[in-house]
């Protein structure tokens, strides 16, 4: 699904204070805003619509991501012995 940018205006000093406080919690404004937007979406958009959109997005994106991390690691770690690790 295509992403779009949301722009919010907030006081600069307040934002710096908020970022400072959230760093102590090992979090960030971005993470907290992502969580808040996700919660708003889940509370506001009907479940049937969320399921429909989830079906359109999930299969095409998650399956390739799961397969990719395992394959490159094996070929990079065995440069000189590409096919003879199991012997």
C-alpha positions as CSV (number, residue, x, y, z in Angstrom):
1,X,0.0,0.0,0.0
2,X,1.3,3.4,-0.9
3,X,2.4,5.6,2.1
4,X,1.6,9.2,2.5
5,X,3.1,11.9,4.7
6,X,1.3,13.6,7.5
7,X,2.5,17.0,8.5
8,X,1.8,18.4,12.0
9,X,2.8,21.7,13.5
10,X,4.0,21.7,17.1
11,X,6.1,24.1,19.1
12,X,9.8,23.6,18.6
13,X,10.8,23.8,22.3
14,X,7.9,21.6,23.3
15,X,9.0,19.0,20.7
16,X,12.6,19.1,21.9
17,X,11.3,18.5,25.5
18,X,9.1,15.7,24.4
19,X,11.9,14.0,22.4
20,X,14.2,14.4,25.5
21,X,11.6,12.8,27.8
22,X,10.9,10.0,25.3
23,X,14.6,9.1,24.9
24,X,14.7,8.3,28.6
25,X,11.9,5.8,27.9
26,X,13.9,4.5,24.9
27,X,11.1,5.7,22.6
28,X,10.6,8.5,20.1
29,X,8.0,10.9,18.9
30,X,7.8,9.0,15.7
31,X,7.1,5.7,17.5
32,X,4.5,7.3,19.7
33,X,2.8,9.0,16.8
34,X,2.8,5.7,14.8
35,X,1.2,3.9,17.8
36,X,-1.4,6.7,18.3
37,X,-2.3,6.7,14.6
38,X,-2.6,2.9,14.5
39,X,-4.9,3.1,17.6
40,X,-7.0,5.8,16.0
41,X,-7.3,3.8,12.8
42,X,-8.3,0.7,14.7
43,X,-10.9,2.6,16.8
44,X,-12.3,4.5,13.8
45,X,-12.2,2.3,10.7
46,X,-14.7,-0.5,10.7
47,X,-13.2,-4.0,11.2
48,X,-14.5,-5.2,7.8
49,X,-12.7,-2.4,6.0
50,X,-9.5,-3.1,8.0
51,X,-9.6,-6.8,7.1
52,X,-10.2,-6.0,3.5
53,X,-7.2,-3.6,3.4
54,X,-5.1,-6.0,5.4
55,X,-5.8,-8.8,2.9
56,X,-4.7,-6.6,0.0
57,X,-1.5,-5.6,1.7
58,X,-0.3,-8.6,3.8
59,X,0.3,-11.5,1.3
60,X,2.2,-9.5,-1.3
61,X,4.6,-7.9,1.2
62,X,5.2,-10.3,4.1
63,X,6.0,-13.5,2.3
64,X,9.0,-12.1,0.3
65,X,10.4,-10.4,3.4
66,X,10.4,-13.6,5.4
67,X,12.2,-15.5,2.7
68,X,14.9,-12.9,2.0
69,X,16.8,-12.7,5.3
70,X,17.7,-16.4,5.4
71,X,19.1,-16.8,1.9
72,X,21.7,-14.0,1.7
73,X,23.2,-14.8,5.0
74,X,24.1,-18.3,4.0
75,X,25.7,-17.3,0.7
76,X,27.7,-14.5,2.3
77,X,29.0,-16.4,5.2
78,X,30.4,-19.3,3.1
79,X,32.3,-17.5,0.4
80,X,34.9,-20.2,-0.3
81,X,32.7,-23.2,0.7
82,X,29.3,-22.3,-1.0
83,X,27.9,-25.8,-1.2
84,X,30.0,-27.9,1.1
85,X,28.9,-26.8,4.6
86,X,26.9,-30.0,5.4
87,X,29.8,-32.4,4.8
